[in-house]
Amino acid sequence: ERMMALRFGTACAAIALMASASVVSATPVLAQQQAPALSSVAHPDQWPVLPMKLKRDPKVEARVEAMLAKMSIDDKVGQLLQVDIASISPKDLETYKLGSILNGGNSAPNNDELAPAA
């Protein structure tokens, strides 16, 4: 009885393996047939139009406008910049008005690619 169960299990595994192999081998053909031609041209007129679900709060809008009015062009541009931690020093923050500093971009901590997380 145990031998029969073992053979049955082996047969099921073999059938599953053959079935998955046929699906895997057929996938590239299906993908090639269904793949649309890619274009480097954007067509915004074809994009879906999404209705605004939230209305703007006049109080919030007034606060945002007040903050923007106080900011110089340098302040506004600086908020758009995200500098990698390896390319800036703490002293640079006194000179440049940056939006954020990325830690973990393309630079390793202390130039050690194998540095531990903590």
N, CA, C and O of each residue as an XYZ file, in Angstrom:
472
protein
N       0.826     -1.185      0.000
C       0.000      0.000      0.000
C       0.879      1.262      0.000
O       0.610      2.225     -0.717
N       1.942      1.228      0.828
C       2.847      2.371      0.875
C       3.577      2.547     -0.452
O       3.794      3.673     -0.900
N       3.949      1.457     -1.067
C       4.639      1.500     -2.358
C       3.721      2.081     -3.424
O       4.166      2.848     -4.278
N       2.433      1.718     -3.380
C       1.476      2.235     -4.352
C       1.325      3.753     -4.180
O       1.260      4.481     -5.171
N       1.270      4.231     -2.940
C       1.151      5.669     -2.672
C       2.387      6.396     -3.165
O       2.287      7.498     -3.703
N       3.541      5.796     -2.987
C       4.791      6.403     -3.443
C       4.812      6.503     -4.960
O       5.208      7.531     -5.508
N       4.383      5.427     -5.654
C       4.337      5.457     -7.115
C       3.315      6.478     -7.606
O       3.558      7.199     -8.574
N       2.163      6.533     -6.925
C       1.132      7.495     -7.307
C       1.659      8.924     -7.141
O       1.449      9.767     -8.012
N       2.345      9.197     -6.022
C       2.928     10.518     -5.780
C       3.964     10.867     -6.826
O       4.010     12.001     -7.303
N       4.790      9.910     -7.186
C       5.808     10.128     -8.214
C       5.155     10.398     -9.560
O       5.604     11.271    -10.302
N       4.103      9.661     -9.880
C       3.394      9.866    -11.141
C       2.761     11.255    -11.179
O       2.810     11.930    -12.207
N       2.167     11.687    -10.062
C       1.564     13.030    -10.001
C       2.628     14.103    -10.188
O       2.413     15.080    -10.906
N       3.762     13.923     -9.550
C       4.844     14.900     -9.684
C       5.335     14.962    -11.126
O       5.613     16.046    -11.639
N       5.444     13.811    -11.782
C       5.886     13.778    -13.176
C       4.889     14.482    -14.088
O       5.286     15.230    -14.982
N       3.599     14.250    -13.869
C       2.567     14.909    -14.681
C       2.600     16.415    -14.469
O       2.497     17.184    -15.425
N       2.743     16.838    -13.212
C       2.806     18.278    -12.910
C       4.028     18.910    -13.567
O       3.948     20.023    -14.087
N       5.156     18.205    -13.544
C       6.372     18.716    -14.166
C       6.205     18.847    -15.674
O       6.626     19.845    -16.258
N       5.597     17.851    -16.308
C       5.381     17.925    -17.758
C       4.407     19.047    -18.101
O       4.605     19.763    -19.083
N       3.372     19.200    -17.308
C       2.384     20.249    -17.574
C       3.019     21.620    -17.429
O       2.781     22.504    -18.252
N       3.830     21.808    -16.386
C       4.456     23.112    -16.198
C       5.488     23.376    -17.282
O       5.669     24.522    -17.691
N       6.167     22.339    -17.753
C       7.147     22.527    -18.829
C       6.462     22.953    -20.114
O       6.995     23.781    -20.853
N       5.277     22.396    -20.394
C       4.584     22.781    -21.625
C       4.079     24.214    -21.531
O       4.064     24.929    -22.533
N       3.665     24.644    -20.344
C       3.215     26.028    -20.174
C       4.394     26.972    -20.332
O       4.283     27.995    -21.008
N       5.533     26.636    -19.709
C       6.715     27.495    -19.789
C       7.212     27.593    -21.221
O       7.580     28.676    -21.676
N       7.226     26.465    -21.943
C       7.733     26.507    -23.313
C       6.788     27.257    -24.243
O       7.226     27.807    -25.253
N       5.488     27.287    -23.915
C       4.522     27.985    -24.771
C       4.463     29.475    -24.470
O       4.020     30.252    -25.316
N       4.895     29.887    -23.299
C       4.780     31.290    -22.898
C       5.486     32.249    -23.841
O       4.879     33.249    -24.224
N       6.750     32.006    -24.245
C       7.396     32.978    -25.133
C       6.647     33.176    -26.447
O       6.590     34.295    -26.959
N       6.078     32.123    -26.994
C       5.342     32.240    -28.250
C       4.112     33.108    -28.046
O       3.832     33.991    -28.856
N       3.370     32.861    -26.958
C       2.182     33.665    -26.675
C       2.559     35.122    -26.425
O       1.887     36.037    -26.899
N       3.632     35.324    -25.683
C       4.046     36.692    -25.369
C       4.443     37.449    -26.630
O       4.169     38.642    -26.756
N       5.090     36.751    -27.564
C       5.497     37.405    -28.805
C       4.282     37.776    -29.651
O       4.281     38.808    -30.321
N       3.266     36.949    -29.620
C       2.079     37.214    -30.427
C       1.245     38.347    -29.864
O       0.613     39.079    -30.625
N       1.227     38.511    -28.526
C       0.375     39.494    -27.900
C       1.071     40.820    -27.619
O       0.398     41.799    -27.297
N       2.377     40.884    -27.729
C       3.105     42.100    -27.380
C       2.838     43.194    -28.410
O       3.080     42.999    -29.601
N       2.338     44.348    -27.954
C       2.121     45.460    -28.891
C       3.447     46.097    -29.273
O       4.435     45.988    -28.547
N       3.453     46.750    -30.399
C       4.657     47.442    -30.835
C       4.913     48.619    -29.908
O       4.001     49.389    -29.605
N       6.150     48.757    -29.460
C       6.507     49.843    -28.563
C       6.840     51.091    -29.359
O       7.391     51.015    -30.457
N       6.503     52.226    -28.799
C       6.771     53.496    -29.451
C       7.412     54.432    -28.446
O       7.089     54.383    -27.259
N       8.316     55.282    -28.906
C       8.941     56.257    -28.019
C       8.146     57.557    -27.982
O       8.567     58.522    -27.344
N       7.018     57.591    -28.649
C       6.188     58.789    -28.703
C       5.027     58.638    -27.722
O       4.299     57.645    -27.756
N       4.864     59.626    -26.854
C       3.753     59.623    -25.913
C       2.522     60.228    -26.579
O       2.635     61.147    -27.390
N       1.369     59.716    -26.237
C       0.109     60.207    -26.784
C      -0.834     60.567    -25.631
O      -1.714     59.776    -25.292
N      -0.664     61.751    -25.023
C      -1.513     62.129    -23.888
C      -3.001     62.138    -24.217
O      -3.832     61.960    -23.328
N      -3.340     62.343    -25.477
C      -4.749     62.353    -25.849
C      -5.396     60.977    -25.674
O      -6.622     60.876    -25.638
N      -4.585     59.912    -25.563
C      -5.102     58.564    -25.384
C      -5.147     58.147    -23.914
O      -5.664     57.076    -23.595
N      -4.621     58.969    -23.026
C      -4.589     58.635    -21.612
C      -5.986     58.737    -21.017
O      -6.778     59.581    -21.437
N      -6.291     57.897    -20.058
C      -7.622     57.984    -19.439
C      -7.756     59.278    -18.631
O      -6.797     59.757    -18.026
N      -8.944     59.813    -18.640
C      -9.221     61.017    -17.864
C      -9.821     60.583    -16.537
O     -10.846     59.903    -16.496
N      -9.167     60.986    -15.453
C      -9.646     60.620    -14.132
C     -10.322     61.823    -13.491
O      -9.745     62.909    -13.441
N     -11.513     61.638    -13.011
C     -12.199     62.767    -12.369
C     -11.559     63.076    -11.012
O     -11.149     62.166    -10.292
N     -11.478     64.349    -10.673
C     -10.978     64.747     -9.362
C     -12.017     64.343     -8.323
O     -13.169     64.772     -8.395
N     -11.623     63.535     -7.374
C     -12.556     63.099     -6.348
C     -12.559     64.058     -5.160
O     -13.577     64.226     -4.489
N     -11.414     64.681     -4.908
C     -11.319     65.596     -3.780
C     -11.315     67.032     -4.276
O     -10.645     67.367     -5.254
N     -12.051     67.849     -3.607
C     -12.036     69.264     -3.943
C     -10.929     69.924     -3.137
O     -10.637     69.521     -2.011
N     -10.326     70.928     -3.720
C      -9.265     71.630     -3.016
C      -9.857     72.481     -1.898
O     -10.883     73.141     -2.060
N      -9.180     72.439     -0.774
C      -9.599     73.214      0.386
C      -9.011     74.617      0.264
O      -7.789     74.756      0.227
N      -9.827     75.649      0.201
C      -9.325     77.013      0.044
C      -8.336     77.419      1.141
O      -7.412     78.187      0.874
N      -8.512     76.917      2.370
C      -7.583     77.244      3.462
C      -6.207     76.658      3.187
O      -5.188     77.319      3.392
N      -6.185     75.423      2.726
C      -4.907     74.773      2.415
C      -4.245     75.468      1.233
O      -3.040     75.719      1.250
N      -5.020     75.774      0.223
C      -4.471     76.457     -0.952
C      -3.872     77.811     -0.566
O      -2.809     78.183     -1.065
N      -4.538     78.540      0.307
C      -4.026     79.839      0.749
C      -2.719     79.669      1.518
O      -1.794     80.466      1.358
N      -2.642     78.637      2.349
C      -1.408     78.376      3.115
C      -0.256     78.020      2.178
O       0.863     78.501      2.362
N      -0.519     77.190      1.185
C       0.509     76.814      0.209
C       0.982     78.045     -0.561
O       2.183     78.247     -0.741
N       0.050     78.852     -1.006
C       0.407     80.067     -1.749
C       1.243     81.013     -0.894
O       2.177     81.641     -1.394
N       0.911     81.118      0.394
C       1.676     81.982      1.293
C       3.104     81.468      1.458
O       4.052     82.253      1.464
N       3.258     80.138      1.593
C       4.608     79.572      1.724
C       5.407     79.782      0.450
O       6.575     80.166      0.504
N       4.785     79.532     -0.701
C       5.485     79.708     -1.972
C       5.887     81.166     -2.197
O       6.941     81.442     -2.770
N       5.052     82.087     -1.748
C       5.367     83.507     -1.913
C       6.593     83.913     -1.110
O       7.309     84.836     -1.498
N       6.840     83.238      0.001
C       7.996     83.540      0.846
C       9.287     82.922      0.319
O      10.378     83.317      0.727
N       9.164     81.949     -0.590
C      10.345     81.225     -1.084
C      10.956     81.924     -2.295
O      10.251     82.430     -3.168
N      12.296     81.936     -2.319
C      13.001     82.457     -3.498
C      13.037     81.364     -4.568
O      12.652     80.221     -4.320
N      13.501     81.730     -5.744
C      13.679     80.729     -6.811
C      14.668     79.657     -6.352
O      14.467     78.470     -6.609
N      15.751     80.086     -5.663
C      16.725     79.109     -5.150
C      16.068     78.133     -4.178
O      16.366     76.939     -4.204
N      15.170     78.635     -3.316
C      14.457     77.756     -2.385
C      13.614     76.732     -3.139
O      13.618     75.546     -2.812
N      12.901     77.200     -4.140
C      11.996     76.320     -4.889
C      12.763     75.271     -5.677
O      12.382     74.100     -5.685
N      13.840     75.680     -6.340
C      14.654     74.725     -7.103
C      15.307     73.744     -6.149
O      15.360     72.546     -6.425
N      15.804     74.244     -5.028
C      16.449     73.374     -4.049
C      15.534     72.280     -3.543
O      15.993     71.172     -3.265
N      14.258     72.566     -3.418
C      13.311     71.561     -2.951
C      13.142     70.426     -3.951
O      12.692     69.339     -3.586
N      13.494     70.666     -5.190
C      13.384     69.626     -6.218
C      14.597     68.711     -6.251
O      14.529     67.620     -6.817
N      15.709     69.136     -5.653
C      16.949     68.378     -5.728
C      17.024     67.290     -4.670
O      16.676     67.504     -3.508
N      17.482     66.132     -5.090
C      17.737     65.013     -4.188
C      19.178     64.589     -4.439
O      19.482     63.958     -5.451
N      20.053     64.938     -3.521
C      21.485     64.731     -3.699
C      21.901     63.436     -3.012
O      21.423     63.127     -1.920
N      22.791     62.677     -3.652
C      23.308     61.447     -3.064
C      24.269     61.804     -1.934
O      25.043     62.755     -2.041
N      24.210     61.043     -0.869
C      24.979     61.333      0.334
C      26.486     61.361      0.094
O      27.216     62.036      0.820
N      26.955     60.638     -0.913
C      28.394     60.602     -1.187
C      28.879     61.872     -1.876
O      30.084     62.116     -1.942
N      27.957     62.680     -2.387
C      28.384     63.853     -3.142
C      28.142     65.163     -2.397
O      28.196     66.231     -3.007
N      27.879     65.105     -1.103
C      27.601     66.323     -0.341
C      28.140     66.183      1.079
O      28.225     65.083      1.626
N      28.498     67.312      1.654
C      28.956     67.329      3.040
C      27.965     68.148      3.869
O      27.176     68.912      3.312
N      28.001     67.993      5.193
C      27.108     68.807      6.029
C      27.322     70.310      5.812
O      26.377     71.091      5.922
N      28.536     70.710      5.511
C      28.823     72.129      5.270
C      28.089     72.629      4.024
O      27.677     73.788      3.968
N      27.926     71.757      3.025
C      27.217     72.149      1.797
C      25.769     72.545      2.071
O      25.199     73.364      1.350
N      25.179     71.967      3.105
C      23.789     72.294      3.423
C      23.630     73.734      3.901
O      22.539     74.298      3.825
N      24.711     74.327      4.391
C      24.648     75.729      4.792
C      24.617     76.640      3.570
O      24.120     77.764      3.636
N      25.150     76.148      2.456
C      25.218     76.941      1.222
C      24.057     76.652      0.294
O      23.418     77.572     -0.217
N      23.782     75.374      0.075
C      22.772     74.964     -0.898
C      21.469     74.588     -0.201
O      21.486     73.926      0.836
N      20.375     74.995     -0.750
C      19.055     74.705     -0.185
C      18.500     73.467     -0.876
O      17.904     73.551     -1.950
N      18.707     72.322     -0.244
C      18.346     71.049     -0.868
C      17.066     70.477     -0.284
O      16.776     70.638      0.902
N      16.303     69.804     -1.142
C      15.065     69.176     -0.705
C      15.310     67.939      0.125
O      14.607     67.707      1.109
N      16.301     67.132     -0.252
C      16.592     65.920      0.509
C      17.967     65.389      0.142
O      18.557     65.763     -0.871
N      18.456     64.504      1.000
C      19.727     63.819      0.757
C      19.409     62.332      0.736
O      18.829     61.797      1.681
N      19.793     61.673     -0.344
C      19.512     60.247     -0.491
C      20.614     59.418      0.142
O      21.789     59.574     -0.191
N      20.238     58.557      1.035
C      21.171     57.636      1.654
C      20.804     56.247      1.164
O      19.723     55.744      1.469
N      21.696     55.624      0.407
C      21.414     54.296     -0.103
C      21.174     54.296     -1.598
O      20.670     53.314     -2.143
N      21.522     55.365     -2.262
C      21.399     55.416     -3.715
C      22.490     54.574     -4.338
O      22.467     53.348     -4.239
N      23.427     55.214     -4.968
C      24.515     54.487     -5.624
C      25.791     54.473     -4.799
O      26.820     53.996     -5.279
N      25.757     54.974     -3.594
C      26.973     55.002     -2.792
C      26.798     54.149     -1.546
O      25.728     54.100     -0.940
N      27.876     53.485     -1.188
C      27.860     52.635     -0.009
C      28.300     53.451      1.207
O      29.059     54.410      1.063
N      27.839     53.086      2.392
C      28.267     53.796      3.599
C      29.778     53.722      3.774
O      30.349     52.632      3.807
N      30.419     54.866      3.883
C      31.880     54.952      4.030
C      32.619     54.219      2.917
O      33.710     53.690      3.134
N      32.025     54.187      1.727
C      32.593     53.499      0.560
C      32.823     52.007      0.800
O      33.684     51.413      0.152
N      32.086     51.399      1.701
C      32.200     49.980      2.004
C      30.973     49.271      1.444
O      29.897     49.310      2.041
N      31.142     48.621      0.289
C      30.028     47.940     -0.389
C      29.422     46.809      0.444
O      28.276     46.416      0.224
N      30.194     46.288      1.402
C      29.710     45.178      2.232
C      29.361     45.627      3.645
O      29.337     44.812      4.567
N      29.094     46.907      3.820
C      28.793     47.436      5.161
C      27.506     46.805      5.679
O      26.563     46.594      4.918
N      27.469     46.502      6.982
C      26.239     45.940      7.561
C      25.142     46.996      7.643
O      25.403     48.194      7.533
N      23.917     46.531      7.837
C      22.770     47.441      7.891
C      22.856     48.366      9.105
O      22.426     49.516      9.021
N      23.384     47.911     10.196
C      23.439     48.747     11.402
C      24.863     48.966     11.848
O      25.100     49.646     12.847
